[in-house]
Amino acid sequence: VRFADLLGDVARTIILGMPTITLGPVQSMVAEAVDWCSLGVQHLKIKLCGDATNDVQIVRDTRNAVGTGLDLQVDANGAYESIATAQPVIEALNEAGIAVIEDLFHIGNEDCVRDARERLSGRTMLDKESYWPHVQHTLSSGLVDLINQHPHNQGSMTNALKIARAAQAAEVDNAIGSSGILGIQNTAFLHLAAVTGLTRPCEDIGMHAYYDNPVRTLLQFGSRPTVLRNPVPMIAGKLTLPEGPGLGIEVDRDALQRVTVESHHVSA
């Protein structure tokens, strides 16, 4: 039985992917964005650093390079502490037409989150603290427009489904973030994306996608970062849900062995 069918009713088998551009020199980040755009990717996520001058340049230069047709999302990982320090970035995000703004402030800084949400033309997303029951408070307080799930942080697929249903009931959009694991977990998240009320592209495209595609990525790999024989490829920004029983994957035992480290713990 396919894993997605155990989770619920399959709503989609083609899932939009969204590569993430990690922090680095601005010119390198822009070059990577251009490369992904040329491969037919329709959505990109850009990391911000918390320095307003640098972040404004990242946002403006990236938008100028890729044009207006690409859906852009930014993630500050809660780097800003006040509206005053974030104001230049908020203005740049609005000018660049950034669709989604992820964790500009820590969600506990509710006054700034509310204020920024009023000032931003794009939608605000909860990411780092999207675990249960914290999501319940966030939804009932009306703090965000989107919930970005990381099921490996939420403890189980049961919790992930609960969060997806709660977001849907609150008419808040649902997305799935990245895990950075070597293939098995990435594929499990695609099965989750197939059944939830996913309204944003899936960020968890697998680390192999950065290695396989001709992109000037800032990520560095010594070898192909997957333990799967045939990880799900991202083609023109899209991923296809695997067929077959379970996750529909096969583990490459040699690749698994290469990334396995023996660890011996000696108790005192």
Backbone as CSV, one residue per row, in Angstrom:
resi,resn,N_x,N_y,N_z,CA_x,CA_y,CA_z,C_x,C_y,C_z
1,VAL,0.856,-1.184,0.000,0.000,0.000,0.000,0.894,1.236,0.000
2,ARG,0.545,2.202,-0.824,1.292,3.458,-0.855,1.074,4.216,0.448
3,PHE,2.151,4.789,0.985,2.086,5.468,2.274,1.080,6.609,2.262
4,ALA,1.029,7.374,1.165,0.087,8.495,1.078,-1.347,8.032,1.275
5,ASP,-1.688,6.836,0.781,-3.047,6.324,0.926,-3.366,5.949,2.365
6,LEU,-2.338,5.671,3.169,-2.547,5.421,4.595,-2.783,6.729,5.355
7,LEU,-2.209,7.821,4.835,-2.357,9.120,5.499,-3.717,9.754,5.243
8,GLY,-4.305,9.488,4.066,-5.597,10.107,3.740,-5.863,10.029,2.252
9,ASP,-6.761,10.888,1.797,-7.109,10.930,0.377,-6.056,11.733,-0.383
10,VAL,-5.518,11.141,-1.417,-4.484,11.813,-2.210,-5.122,12.921,-3.046
11,ALA,-4.676,14.148,-2.804,-5.228,15.311,-3.511,-4.381,15.698,-4.706
12,ARG,-3.116,15.286,-4.726,-2.211,15.662,-5.818,-1.077,14.657,-5.890
13,THR,-0.603,14.392,-7.093,0.588,13.563,-7.287,1.735,14.363,-7.892
14,ILE,1.436,15.566,-8.395,2.464,16.498,-8.863,2.564,17.619,-7.845
15,ILE,3.755,17.817,-7.301,3.947,18.756,-6.200,4.975,19.813,-6.610
16,LEU,4.613,21.074,-6.492,5.546,22.152,-6.813,6.662,22.203,-5.783
17,GLY,7.894,22.365,-6.257,9.043,22.452,-5.361,9.565,23.872,-5.261
18,MET,10.274,24.139,-4.165,10.834,25.476,-3.955,12.249,25.357,-3.396
19,PRO,13.279,25.508,-4.239,14.653,25.504,-3.729,14.888,26.677,-2.780
20,THR,15.857,26.489,-1.883,16.238,27.536,-0.937,17.652,28.004,-1.231
21,ILE,17.832,29.312,-1.271,19.162,29.891,-1.476,19.713,30.301,-0.119
22,THR,20.763,29.616,0.298,21.340,29.868,1.605,22.157,31.158,1.593
23,LEU,22.539,31.620,2.776,23.270,32.883,2.884,24.683,32.761,2.326
24,GLY,25.128,33.829,1.707,26.470,33.917,1.157,26.670,35.299,0.572
25,PRO,27.734,35.500,-0.186,27.909,36.788,-0.863,26.696,37.082,-1.749
26,VAL,26.262,38.325,-1.760,25.036,38.679,-2.477,25.115,38.284,-3.942
27,GLN,26.236,38.533,-4.598,26.373,38.199,-6.016,26.207,36.697,-6.250
28,SER,26.722,35.885,-5.331,26.605,34.433,-5.460,25.160,33.986,-5.261
29,MET,24.468,34.605,-4.316,23.066,34.277,-4.089,22.228,34.625,-5.320
30,VAL,22.498,35.776,-5.907,21.753,36.202,-7.094,22.037,35.264,-8.262
31,ALA,23.294,34.859,-8.439,23.655,33.948,-9.525,22.930,32.616,-9.379
32,GLU,22.817,32.122,-8.148,22.099,30.864,-7.914,20.616,31.022,-8.248
33,ALA,20.029,32.152,-7.867,18.624,32.409,-8.185,18.393,32.418,-9.693
34,VAL,19.297,33.025,-10.425,19.181,33.085,-11.888,19.264,31.684,-12.485
35,ASP,20.163,30.857,-11.952,20.306,29.487,-12.447,19.022,28.692,-12.250
36,TRP,18.444,28.787,-11.051,17.186,28.054,-10.791,16.077,28.563,-11.711
37,CYS,16.026,29.847,-11.898,14.992,30.439,-12.751,15.107,29.897,-14.177
38,SER,16.333,29.755,-14.675,16.552,29.257,-16.039,16.152,27.798,-16.185
39,LEU,16.057,27.059,-15.058,15.659,25.651,-15.087,14.138,25.477,-14.979
40,GLY,13.415,26.567,-14.969,11.957,26.485,-14.949,11.331,26.477,-13.579
41,VAL,12.118,26.748,-12.541,11.568,26.831,-11.185,10.664,28.057,-11.079
42,GLN,9.500,27.888,-10.453,8.536,28.982,-10.348,8.528,29.656,-8.979
43,HIS,9.192,29.007,-7.988,9.197,29.519,-6.618,10.605,29.380,-6.046
44,LEU,11.073,30.415,-5.348,12.372,30.384,-4.700,12.262,30.971,-3.298
45,LYS,13.038,30.400,-2.390,13.122,30.944,-1.036,14.540,31.474,-0.821
46,ILE,14.630,32.661,-0.227,15.916,33.322,-0.008,16.108,33.554,1.482
47,LYS,17.266,33.184,1.987,17.592,33.423,3.392,18.043,34.869,3.592
48,LEU,17.620,35.464,4.716,18.077,36.785,5.117,18.935,36.641,6.374
49,CYS,19.752,37.682,6.666,20.748,37.547,7.732,20.455,38.366,8.979
50,GLY,19.544,39.352,8.889,19.269,40.191,10.056,19.990,41.520,10.028
51,ASP,20.869,41.721,9.056,21.490,43.034,8.837,20.688,43.742,7.751
52,ALA,20.044,44.840,8.092,19.086,45.475,7.190,19.719,45.893,5.867
53,THR,20.900,46.473,5.912,21.548,46.929,4.682,21.799,45.765,3.732
54,ASN,22.338,44.687,4.274,22.630,43.511,3.457,21.344,42.861,2.951
55,ASP,20.340,42.757,3.813,19.085,42.108,3.423,18.352,42.892,2.343
56,VAL,18.386,44.222,2.428,17.767,45.054,1.388,18.443,44.794,0.045
57,GLN,19.769,44.688,0.047,20.487,44.426,-1.198,20.145,43.040,-1.752
58,ILE,20.066,42.033,-0.869,19.714,40.681,-1.314,18.356,40.697,-2.008
59,VAL,17.385,41.331,-1.365,16.018,41.345,-1.903,15.962,42.094,-3.235
60,ARG,16.523,43.279,-3.285,16.434,44.109,-4.491,17.208,43.494,-5.665
61,ASP,18.430,43.024,-5.388,19.257,42.481,-6.466,18.662,41.187,-7.014
62,THR,18.103,40.363,-6.143,17.505,39.114,-6.606,16.284,39.391,-7.473
63,ARG,15.419,40.278,-7.014,14.227,40.590,-7.803,14.606,41.199,-9.155
64,ASN,15.572,42.087,-9.169,15.996,42.701,-10.429,16.558,41.657,-11.388
65,ALA,17.228,40.638,-10.847,17.871,39.635,-11.688,16.890,38.630,-12.257
66,VAL,15.873,38.230,-11.468,14.964,37.167,-11.927,13.692,37.715,-12.559
67,GLY,13.444,39.003,-12.428,12.242,39.580,-13.016,11.031,39.432,-12.114
68,THR,9.911,39.901,-12.595,8.709,39.973,-11.757,7.889,38.689,-11.742
69,GLY,8.167,37.763,-12.661,7.303,36.581,-12.780,7.563,35.504,-11.755
70,LEU,8.711,35.523,-11.081,9.073,34.467,-10.134,8.510,34.757,-8.750
71,ASP,7.860,33.764,-8.135,7.327,33.873,-6.780,8.496,33.755,-5.798
72,LEU,8.727,34.806,-5.009,9.841,34.822,-4.059,9.343,34.811,-2.618
73,GLN,10.028,34.027,-1.800,9.758,33.938,-0.364,11.066,34.202,0.364
74,VAL,11.013,34.894,1.503,12.227,35.149,2.284,12.063,34.577,3.686
75,ASP,13.207,34.252,4.297,13.217,33.684,5.648,14.313,34.364,6.445
76,ALA,13.902,35.072,7.511,14.869,35.768,8.368,15.178,34.999,9.636
77,ASN,14.501,33.874,9.866,14.721,33.056,11.069,14.633,33.873,12.358
78,GLY,13.713,34.844,12.391,13.503,35.643,13.601,14.660,36.567,13.928
79,ALA,15.386,37.026,12.905,16.622,37.789,13.140,16.379,39.216,13.613
80,TYR,15.171,39.767,13.393,14.912,41.164,13.757,14.183,41.254,15.092
81,GLU,14.494,42.325,15.822,13.945,42.476,17.173,13.007,43.660,17.311
82,SER,13.022,44.575,16.352,12.147,45.745,16.450,11.706,46.182,15.063
83,ILE,10.567,46.859,15.011,10.065,47.384,13.746,11.030,48.417,13.179
84,ALA,11.643,49.193,14.049,12.546,50.247,13.582,13.714,49.654,12.796
85,THR,14.333,48.600,13.308,15.481,48.015,12.601,15.037,47.272,11.337
86,ALA,13.819,46.756,11.341,13.335,45.986,10.196,12.660,46.842,9.130
87,GLN,12.377,48.112,9.428,11.595,48.941,8.512,12.198,49.048,7.104
88,PRO,13.523,49.263,6.961,14.075,49.312,5.594,13.851,48.010,4.828
89,VAL,13.899,46.881,5.540,13.689,45.585,4.906,12.219,45.429,4.513
90,ILE,11.319,45.857,5.384,9.886,45.792,5.082,9.581,46.587,3.815
91,GLU,10.174,47.764,3.692,9.953,48.588,2.504,10.497,47.898,1.253
92,ALA,11.674,47.284,1.363,12.270,46.579,0.222,11.439,45.366,-0.170
93,LEU,10.916,44.647,0.817,10.072,43.474,0.542,8.809,43.886,-0.206
94,ASN,8.223,45.002,0.203,7.018,45.494,-0.478,7.333,45.945,-1.902
95,GLU,8.429,46.674,-2.063,8.817,47.153,-3.397,9.089,45.991,-4.351
96,ALA,9.680,44.909,-3.810,10.057,43.761,-4.645,8.907,42.783,-4.851
97,GLY,7.788,43.021,-4.198,6.642,42.136,-4.351,6.909,40.735,-3.828
98,ILE,7.540,40.637,-2.659,7.837,39.330,-2.061,6.532,38.712,-1.576
99,ALA,6.257,37.483,-2.006,4.952,36.860,-1.741,4.790,36.414,-0.295
100,VAL,5.857,35.862,0.288,5.763,35.293,1.636,6.978,35.709,2.447
101,ILE,6.723,36.131,3.686,7.790,36.554,4.591,7.752,35.633,5.805
102,GLU,8.815,34.899,5.974,8.877,33.839,6.988,9.728,34.296,8.173
103,ASP,9.126,34.310,9.366,9.845,34.560,10.623,10.735,35.799,10.576
104,LEU,10.162,36.933,10.187,10.921,38.183,10.261,11.271,38.472,11.718
105,PHE,10.306,38.186,12.603,10.509,38.284,14.052,10.208,36.922,14.672
106,HIS,10.736,36.692,15.871,10.317,35.514,16.618,8.824,35.665,16.923
107,ILE,8.094,34.562,16.799,6.646,34.627,16.951,6.242,35.078,18.356
108,GLY,7.133,34.880,19.349,6.837,35.346,20.706,6.808,36.860,20.817
109,ASN,7.424,37.528,19.864,7.425,38.994,19.814,6.142,39.444,19.100
110,GLU,4.999,39.203,19.753,3.703,39.314,19.075,3.393,40.722,18.595
111,ASP,3.791,41.728,19.340,3.498,43.106,18.925,4.170,43.418,17.591
112,CYS,5.444,43.026,17.452,6.157,43.280,16.203,5.588,42.432,15.067
113,VAL,5.219,41.195,15.374,4.642,40.320,14.353,3.362,40.935,13.804
114,ARG,2.505,41.432,14.703,1.238,42.043,14.271,1.489,43.322,13.479
115,ASP,2.398,44.148,13.985,2.690,45.421,13.332,3.258,45.177,11.928
116,ALA,4.221,44.263,11.834,4.834,43.975,10.538,3.814,43.394,9.572
117,ARG,2.922,42.571,10.071,1.906,41.978,9.202,1.026,43.056,8.576
118,GLU,0.767,44.122,9.330,-0.022,45.233,8.795,0.762,46.027,7.748
119,ARG,2.082,46.088,7.918,2.911,46.900,7.021,3.302,46.155,5.739
120,LEU,3.325,44.831,5.796,3.801,44.039,4.671,2.697,43.796,3.649
121,SER,3.039,43.889,2.379,2.070,43.551,1.336,2.023,42.043,1.107
122,GLY,3.136,41.350,1.397,3.159,39.895,1.301,2.580,39.249,2.543
123,ARG,2.451,37.927,2.511,1.848,37.195,3.624,2.918,36.705,4.601
124,THR,2.560,36.652,5.878,3.502,36.241,6.906,3.340,34.754,7.215
125,MET,4.480,34.105,7.496,4.503,32.656,7.707,5.142,32.310,9.045
126,LEU,4.554,31.331,9.742,5.150,30.757,10.945,5.938,29.528,10.533
127,ASP,7.208,29.466,10.952,8.059,28.348,10.549,8.735,27.676,11.739
128,LYS,9.632,28.390,12.404,10.478,27.772,13.425,9.671,27.179,14.579
129,GLU,8.551,27.793,14.905,7.782,27.353,16.073,6.439,26.742,15.676
130,SER,6.423,26.076,14.518,5.162,25.482,14.058,4.993,24.058,14.586
131,TYR,4.941,23.933,15.900,4.708,22.650,16.544,3.420,22.731,17.358
132,TRP,2.855,21.590,17.675,1.611,21.533,18.445,1.934,21.473,19.926
133,PRO,1.260,22.241,20.815,0.045,23.023,20.551,0.306,24.501,20.231
134,HIS,1.564,24.884,20.000,1.858,26.294,19.770,1.133,26.829,18.541
135,VAL,0.978,25.973,17.533,0.253,26.392,16.328,-1.170,26.802,16.682
136,GLN,-1.762,26.080,17.630,-3.137,26.374,18.033,-3.248,27.807,18.554
137,HIS,-2.288,28.232,19.386,-2.288,29.609,19.908,-2.089,30.607,18.772
138,THR,-1.159,30.300,17.870,-0.866,31.207,16.755,-2.090,31.408,15.872
139,LEU,-2.797,30.314,15.597,-3.985,30.396,14.744,-5.109,31.162,15.439
140,SER,-5.332,30.867,16.719,-6.424,31.531,17.442,-6.142,33.014,17.657
141,SER,-4.854,33.379,17.665,-4.473,34.779,17.856,-4.438,35.564,16.551
142,GLY,-4.581,34.856,15.424,-4.582,35.536,14.129,-3.272,36.212,13.795
143,LEU,-2.143,35.549,14.103,-0.843,36.176,13.924,-0.255,35.996,12.526
144,VAL,-0.628,34.934,11.834,0.045,34.613,10.573,-0.957,34.212,9.498
145,ASP,-0.447,34.186,8.258,-1.262,33.792,7.114,-0.962,32.375,6.646
146,LEU,0.209,31.858,7.032,0.626,30.538,6.596,1.345,29.796,7.721
147,ILE,1.220,28.474,7.708,1.954,27.597,8.619,2.906,26.752,7.768
148,ASN,4.202,26.795,8.087,5.193,25.979,7.382,5.586,24.810,8.281
149,GLN,5.213,23.614,7.875,5.434,22.449,8.725,6.824,21.840,8.543
150,HIS,7.353,21.332,9.645,8.563,20.510,9.646,8.229,19.255,10.450
151,PRO,7.645,18.244,9.810,7.135,17.086,10.572,8.182,16.382,11.422
152,HIS,9.458,16.457,11.053,10.481,15.801,11.881,10.667,16.539,13.206
153,ASN,10.260,17.805,13.277,10.282,18.537,14.549,8.981,18.356,15.327
154,GLN,7.921,17.999,14.630,6.600,17.931,15.263,6.327,16.580,15.920
155,GLY,7.207,15.616,15.698,7.119,14.371,16.464,6.495,13.200,15.749
156,SER,5.565,13.434,14.835,4.896,12.315,14.167,4.082,12.829,12.996
157,MET,3.735,11.918,12.109,2.834,12.279,11.013,1.438,12.590,11.553
158,THR,1.068,11.959,12.670,-0.226,12.254,13.287,-0.312,13.726,13.679
159,ASN,0.749,14.242,14.311,0.778,15.661,14.676,0.799,16.545,13.442
160,ALA,1.536,16.115,12.420,1.597,16.904,11.185,0.219,17.027,10.552
161,LEU,-0.530,15.938,10.527,-1.878,15.972,9.966,-2.806,16.834,10.818
162,LYS,-2.624,16.768,12.141,-3.443,17.589,13.046,-3.207,19.075,12.783
163,ILE,-1.945,19.445,12.592,-1.610,20.841,12.314,-2.176,21.281,10.965
164,ALA,-2.074,20.395,9.967,-2.603,20.730,8.643,-4.109,20.952,8.698
165,ARG,-4.819,20.101,9.452,-6.278,20.247,9.560,-6.646,21.518,10.319
166,ALA,-5.881,21.829,11.376,-6.158,23.040,12.159,-5.954,24.286,11.305
167,ALA,-4.895,24.289,10.495,-4.642,25.433,9.613,-5.765,25.579,8.595
168,GLN,-6.203,24.465,8.045,-7.271,24.501,7.045,-8.566,25.020,7.668
169,ALA,-8.865,24.565,8.898,-10.078,25.006,9.572,-10.042,26.506,9.865
170,ALA,-8.835,27.030,10.119,-8.680,28.463,10.407,-8.519,29.287,9.131
171,GLU,-8.620,28.616,7.970,-8.452,29.253,6.658,-7.078,29.912,6.545
172,VAL,-6.076,29.204,7.097,-4.681,29.615,6.995,-3.968,28.615,6.090
173,ASP,-3.172,29.111,5.175,-2.510,28.232,4.218,-1.462,27.354,4.888
174,ASN,-1.175,26.227,4.239,-0.294,25.220,4.799,0.834,24.924,3.815
175,ALA,2.052,24.797,4.335,3.204,24.459,3.503,4.072,23.453,4.254
176,ILE,5.051,22.877,3.559,5.958,21.918,4.181,7.382,22.394,3.962
177,GLY,8.137,22.511,5.060,9.509,23.003,5.011,10.514,21.898,4.771
178,SER,11.783,22.242,4.841,12.839,21.293,4.509,13.294,20.514,5.732
179,SER,13.899,19.343,5.459,14.436,18.517,6.541,15.935,18.339,6.417
180,GLY,16.458,18.380,5.198,17.899,18.227,5.019,18.403,16.820,5.241
181,ILE,17.516,15.829,5.253,17.925,14.451,5.446,18.153,13.804,4.077
182,LEU,18.749,12.607,4.060,19.303,12.063,2.830,18.348,11.237,1.986
183,GLY,17.074,11.597,1.940,16.182,10.997,0.976,14.942,10.335,1.536
184,ILE,15.074,9.558,2.596,13.920,8.823,3.116,12.888,9.791,3.676
185,GLN,13.339,10.689,4.526,12.412,11.651,5.135,11.847,12.616,4.095
186,ASN,12.686,13.042,3.157,12.199,13.928,2.096,11.028,13.300,1.355
187,THR,11.162,12.005,1.039,10.104,11.326,0.296,8.854,11.178,1.147
188,ALA,9.014,10.918,2.435,7.861,10.829,3.332,7.097,12.141,3.353
189,PHE,7.822,13.260,3.295,7.171,14.567,3.304,6.387,14.795,2.020
190,LEU,6.867,14.241,0.897,6.114,14.354,-0.353,4.785,13.611,-0.245
191,HIS,4.791,12.466,0.432,3.542,11.733,0.649,2.597,12.557,1.523
192,LEU,3.140,13.242,2.532,2.324,14.131,3.359,1.759,15.273,2.518
193,ALA,2.605,15.850,1.657,2.166,16.947,0.796,1.062,16.504,-0.161
194,ALA,1.027,15.209,-0.488,0.026,14.708,-1.424,-1.377,14.693,-0.829
195,VAL,-1.484,14.687,0.511,-2.809,14.535,1.134,-3.255,15.760,1.927
196,THR,-2.349,16.665,2.273,-2.746,17.822,3.077,-3.280,18.935,2.191
197,GLY,-3.826,19.971,2.841,-4.325,21.129,2.106,-3.196,22.046,1.699
198,LEU,-2.216,21.493,1.003,-1.016,22.244,0.639,-1.368,23.351,-0.356
199,THR,-1.042,24.582,0.002,-1.353,25.712,-0.862,-0.107,26.512,-1.233
200,ARG,1.057,26.015,-0.805,2.335,26.599,-1.181,3.224,25.491,-1.722
201,PRO,4.268,25.838,-2.466,5.185,24.802,-2.947,5.902,24.120,-1.789
202,CYS,6.321,22.882,-2.019,7.014,22.109,-0.989,8.494,22.476,-0.996
203,GLU,8.978,22.947,0.146,10.380,23.340,0.249,11.305,22.128,0.325
204,ASP,10.776,20.986,0.748,11.603,19.802,0.947,11.764,19.052,-0.371
205,ILE,12.700,19.508,-1.198,12.922,18.907,-2.515,14.035,17.865,-2.469
206,GLY,14.674,17.684,-1.313,15.788,16.750,-1.182,17.110,17.430,-1.485
207,MET,18.142,17.110,-0.723,19.442,17.740,-0.936,20.062,17.335,-2.276
208,HIS,19.671,16.170,-2.797,20.230,15.715,-4.086,19.883,16.665,-5.228
209,ALA,18.753,17.384,-5.096,18.342,18.287,-6.178,19.361,19.405,-6.380
210,TYR,20.017,19.835,-5.307,21.034,20.880,-5.418,22.304,20.335,-6.070
211,TYR,22.557,19.059,-5.870,23.740,18.398,-6.424,23.533,18.030,-7.896
212,ASP,22.319,17.585,-8.232,22.039,17.059,-9.570,21.891,18.143,-10.627
213,ASN,21.405,19.318,-10.239,21.103,20.354,-11.215,22.307,21.275,-11.454
214,PRO,22.448,21.788,-12.676,23.582,22.669,-13.009,23.395,24.068,-12.430
215,VAL,23.482,24.141,-11.120,23.241,25.394,-10.401,24.504,25.779,-9.632
216,ARG,24.855,27.056,-9.669,26.016,27.537,-8.911,25.628,27.679,-7.440
217,THR,25.375,26.528,-6.808,24.856,26.542,-5.450,25.945,26.870,-4.434
218,LEU,25.532,27.534,-3.363,26.444,27.842,-2.267,26.642,26.631,-1.353
219,LEU,25.813,25.604,-1.525,25.969,24.378,-0.756,27.093,23.538,-1.344
220,GLN,27.887,22.920,-0.488,29.027,22.136,-0.942,28.840,20.674,-0.528
221,PHE,29.036,19.763,-1.483,28.890,18.339,-1.207,30.115,17.593,-1.722
222,GLY,30.586,16.631,-0.925,31.678,15.782,-1.369,31.196,14.686,-2.294
223,SER,29.956,14.271,-2.131,29.356,13.249,-2.987,27.857,13.507,-3.042
224,ARG,27.154,12.751,-3.875,25.716,12.969,-4.038,25.006,12.739,-2.693
225,PRO,24.300,13.735,-2.187,23.731,13.657,-0.825,22.388,12.918,-0.766
226,THR,22.426,11.616,-0.947,21.216,10.798,-0.827,21.627,9.361,-0.546
227,VAL,20.752,8.625,0.113,20.988,7.191,0.315,19.982,6.381,-0.500
228,LEU,19.316,7.020,-1.446,18.334,6.350,-2.287,18.923,6.037,-3.662
229,ARG,18.496,4.922,-4.233,18.945,4.573,-5.578,18.375,5.545,-6.605
230,ASN,17.111,5.877,-6.468,16.452,6.770,-7.417,15.638,7.818,-6.661
231,PRO,16.310,8.818,-6.080,15.553,9.868,-5.384,14.668,10.620,-6.359
232,VAL,13.584,11.197,-5.845,12.616,11.895,-6.697,13.282,13.112,-7.328
233,PRO,13.350,13.174,-8.646,13.979,14.339,-9.283,13.034,15.538,-9.299
234,MET,13.597,16.720,-9.310,12.792,17.922,-9.516,13.003,18.378,-10.950
235,ILE,11.939,18.337,-11.739,12.009,18.680,-13.151,11.120,19.888,-13.411
236,ALA,11.737,20.959,-13.905,11.004,22.212,-14.159,10.226,22.658,-12.925
237,GLY,10.852,22.477,-11.761,10.250,22.927,-10.511,9.175,22.034,-9.949
238,LYS,9.037,20.810,-10.478,7.966,19.918,-10.024,8.522,18.564,-9.591
239,LEU,7.868,17.964,-8.586,8.205,16.629,-8.109,6.987,15.735,-8.273
240,THR,7.223,14.469,-8.621,6.139,13.519,-8.824,6.144,12.492,-7.702
241,LEU,4.995,12.295,-7.076,4.871,11.335,-5.985,5.249,9.944,-6.481
242,PRO,6.153,9.237,-5.780,6.560,7.903,-6.233,5.399,6.911,-6.193
243,GLU,5.411,5.975,-7.134,4.440,4.889,-7.145,4.995,3.719,-6.334
244,GLY,4.157,2.702,-6.138,4.613,1.497,-5.461,4.282,1.501,-3.986
245,PRO,4.551,0.387,-3.307,4.207,0.265,-1.892,5.102,1.123,-1.002
246,GLY,4.590,1.433,0.186,5.366,2.232,1.131,5.676,3.597,0.566
247,LEU,6.913,4.020,0.727,7.336,5.326,0.197,7.678,5.259,-1.281
248,GLY,7.740,4.049,-1.841,8.064,3.911,-3.257,9.524,4.162,-3.560
249,ILE,10.404,3.851,-2.603,11.837,4.111,-2.766,12.630,2.856,-2.459
250,GLU,13.905,2.860,-2.865,14.821,1.771,-2.555,16.108,2.365,-2.001
251,VAL,16.526,1.880,-0.855,17.752,2.376,-0.232,18.966,1.764,-0.926
252,ASP,19.930,2.612,-1.232,21.221,2.167,-1.764,22.094,1.823,-0.569
253,ARG,22.284,0.535,-0.324,22.985,0.098,0.892,24.442,0.566,0.910
254,ASP,25.075,0.642,-0.260,26.463,1.127,-0.307,26.525,2.604,0.078
255,ALA,25.575,3.389,-0.436,25.539,4.815,-0.082,25.246,4.993,1.397
256,LEU,24.368,4.153,1.930,24.056,4.222,3.362,25.294,3.920,4.195
257,GLN,26.051,2.928,3.768,27.260,2.559,4.503,28.277,3.692,4.504
258,ARG,28.363,4.420,3.376,29.345,5.503,3.277,29.060,6.643,4.245
259,VAL,27.800,6.825,4.615,27.468,7.926,5.527,27.201,7.426,6.951
260,THR,27.475,6.155,7.190,27.264,5.581,8.517,28.542,5.693,9.342
261,VAL,28.422,6.184,10.556,29.556,6.347,11.452,29.300,5.522,12.702
262,GLU,30.258,4.695,13.053,30.119,3.930,14.282,30.439,4.829,15.473
263,SER,29.606,4.710,16.482,29.798,5.547,17.683,29.751,4.651,18.919
264,HIS,30.742,4.786,19.762,30.826,3.985,20.976,30.727,4.911,22.189
265,HIS,29.737,4.681,23.016,29.542,5.503,24.216,29.977,4.719,25.441
266,VAL,30.861,5.289,26.215,31.372,4.629,27.412,30.800,5.350,28.613
267,SER,30.050,4.639,29.435,29.473,5.288,30.623,30.506,5.334,31.738
268,ALA,30.443,6.396,32.527,31.404,6.588,33.606,31.116,5.615,34.745
